[in-house]
Amino acid sequence: EPLLSAKDFLEQATLHLKSGDIPRAIELLKEVNVKATTARSVGTNIGDQELKIETVVSSTQMIILAEVLLKTMVTTERGPVILPVSKWTEAQRRNISLLVEHHLEKVIGILEQTKQRGVSKRFTKMVTWNYQKKEDAKQDVLDQLFKGVFPLLTTKTS
């Protein structure tokens, strides 16, 4: 339920962004963040691994999107606006990169726990039809997440 609510709030926020009602979009993006965070937490307890991965990845994508949009909003004389990537300050880029990194680490941690709790891979291969195909599908889901957020990560130089 929380995942569906998050998707619904995201659709509404998108409509308000398109119509220029940024204050309402901000309210809805905050709801997206709350509902998607709840969905990710609930998703960690799903028994079906494929559904668990899909829920955790989808909710994390929504959390990242909502947080990035909220972090790149600034108030002007005309009201709040969302800055395009080309206008982000170095500090905004760093902060967004840290946010994205945090959420990716969280997903990886959840998936690692899923692997550790699961039945041994060898046994799973023996009893699963098209095991490699299913593994490839899981990897595709993760690749989509990383592909979407990779440009938001900044390199660290020390």
Buried (B, 14 or more C-beta within 10 A) or exposed (E): EBBEBBBBBBEBBBEBBEEEBBEBBBBBBBBBBBBBBBBBEBBBEBEEBEEBBBBBBBBBBBBBBBBBBBBBBEEEEEEEBBBEEEEBEEEBBEBBBEBBBEBBEBBEEBBEEBEEEEEEEEEBEEEBEEEEEBBEEBEEBBEEBEEEBEEBBBEEEE
